[in-house]
Amino acid sequence: MSRDSKTKVLTVALVLCVICSILVSAAAVLLHSRQEANKLEEKRKNILLAAGIYDATLPVEAQFSQIKTRIVDLQSGDFTDEFDVASFDSRKAARDAATSYRIPAQRDLASIKIRSRYKDVYLLMEGDALQQLILPVHGKGLWSTMYGFIALGADLNTVSGFAFYEHGETPGLGGEIDNPAWKQQWPGKKIYDAAGKLRIEVLKGSVDPASADAIYQVDGLAGATLTARGVSHLLAYWLGEDGYGPFLDQLKQGEVTP
Ligand SMILES: Cc1cc2nc3c(=O)[nH]c(=O)nc-3n(C[C@H](O)[C@H](O)[C@H](O)COP(=O)(O)O)c2cc1C
């Protein structure tokens, strides 16, 4: 067969394609467990970061051992042992008809349409006493669904940290939700007022420190009001009666114990 014959060129191309696809498939299969482990470590790191206790010099796994993971049934507001905490994935649960809940449009403050009926929550304990409760939250910004963790102190009303770990907002505009200067405004803010009304919000503009409402408010993002509004809305949803509200109420009243 001549070196430049069509059959030879096609045979070489075909053999190369087969070899490459075997290599790619083998890499995908062999690296799958490592990718899953990395994903879990990244998630745990973000939980520790939201709680403000991440130490870059120590292994994540060792630090995470002080955190207790539980699954909450959002409707009853109680813990459930129906799922394995190690493998539970609320994004997968939201895609499964048996575990998902379609949110009525008029109540869909976070614009997510569907959510899991169950959520993984993270408890930082000192002995039997709850120090911090870390809750996963998500909702639509301008371009993307923004995923984060909000950490609450032992009173279940004071924010101890809030950070997004995944979003597709524009760097320099909505992407400023990752700016440490903006994030550091959250610790100390209160979620509910004395009457139990949900008050936390991101303003359009700056917080007036002299205002009595400043304790519930965070500065807006210049040129990114739509992302900022998305942050307020997702907090209103997840900390409200259709989100963690029933669970937080029961925890405050001691009707469920961590
Ligand atoms: C290319 C481009 C990217 C933008 N990205 C964002 C964004 O990520 N988040 C956001 O809220 N607004 C973004 N905006 C601006 C919005 O369209 C809108 O003008 C802005 O949210 C209004 O906020 P302001 O009232 O503070 O100016 C973007 C605009 C352009 C042209």
The ligand as an SDF file (V2000), in Angstrom:
LIG
                    3D

 31 33  0  0  0  0  0  0  0  0999 V2000
  -21.6530   42.6930   29.9270 C   0  0  0  0  0  0  0  0  0  0  0  0
  -22.4690   43.0670   31.1330 C   0  0  0  0  0  0  0  0  0  0  0  0
  -22.3880   42.2530   32.2490 C   0  0  0  0  0  0  0  0  0  0  0  0
  -23.1490   42.5650   33.3790 C   0  0  0  0  0  0  0  0  0  0  0  0
  -23.0690   41.7490   34.4590 N   0  0  0  0  0  0  0  0  0  0  0  0
  -23.8300   42.0130   35.5380 C   0  0  0  0  0  0  0  0  0  0  0  0
  -23.8200   41.1530   36.6790 C   0  0  0  0  0  0  0  0  0  0  0  0
  -23.0920   40.1580   36.7670 O   0  0  0  0  0  0  0  0  0  0  0  0
  -24.6550   41.4520   37.6980 N   0  0  0  0  0  0  0  0  0  0  0  0
  -25.4880   42.5630   37.6790 C   0  0  0  0  0  0  0  0  0  0  0  0
  -26.2530   42.7520   38.6160 O   0  0  0  0  0  0  0  0  0  0  0  0
  -25.4850   43.3830   36.6500 N   0  0  0  0  0  0  0  0  0  0  0  0
  -24.6820   43.1650   35.5740 C   0  0  0  0  0  0  0  0  0  0  0  0
  -24.7160   44.0000   34.5140 N   0  0  0  0  0  0  0  0  0  0  0  0
  -25.4790   45.2550   34.6330 C   0  0  0  0  0  0  0  0  0  0  0  0
  -26.9960   45.0230   34.5770 C   0  0  0  0  0  0  0  0  0  0  0  0
  -27.4020   44.8990   33.2520 O   0  0  0  0  0  0  0  0  0  0  0  0
  -27.7160   46.2110   35.2230 C   0  0  0  0  0  0  0  0  0  0  0  0
  -27.4330   47.3690   34.5040 O   0  0  0  0  0  0  0  0  0  0  0  0
  -27.2740   46.4280   36.6480 C   0  0  0  0  0  0  0  0  0  0  0  0
  -27.4680   45.2760   37.4090 O   0  0  0  0  0  0  0  0  0  0  0  0
  -28.0650   47.5360   37.3070 C   0  0  0  0  0  0  0  0  0  0  0  0
  -27.3930   47.8450   38.5140 O   0  0  0  0  0  0  0  0  0  0  0  0
  -27.1510   49.3790   38.9730 P   0  0  0  0  0  0  0  0  0  0  0  0
  -28.5360   49.9550   39.1270 O   0  0  0  0  0  0  0  0  0  0  0  0
  -26.4230   49.2610   40.2850 O   0  0  0  0  0  0  0  0  0  0  0  0
  -26.3580   50.0380   37.9150 O   0  0  0  0  0  0  0  0  0  0  0  0
  -23.9760   43.7050   33.3880 C   0  0  0  0  0  0  0  0  0  0  0  0
  -24.0410   44.5090   32.2380 C   0  0  0  0  0  0  0  0  0  0  0  0
  -23.3130   44.1920   31.1460 C   0  0  0  0  0  0  0  0  0  0  0  0
  -23.4100   45.0840   29.9210 C   0  0  0  0  0  0  0  0  0  0  0  0
  1  2  1  0
  2  3  1  0
  2 30  2  0
  3  4  2  0
  4  5  1  0
  4 28  1  0
  5  6  2  0
  6  7  1  0
  6 13  1  0
  7  8  2  0
  7  9  1  0
  9 10  1  0
 10 11  2  0
 10 12  1  0
 12 13  2  0
 13 14  1  0
 14 15  1  0
 14 28  1  0
 15 16  1  0
 16 17  1  0
 16 18  1  0
 18 19  1  0
 18 20  1  0
 20 21  1  0
 20 22  1  0
 22 23  1  0
 23 24  1  0
 24 25  2  0
 24 26  1  0
 24 27  1  0
 28 29  2  0
 29 30  1  0
 30 31  1  0
M  END
$$$$
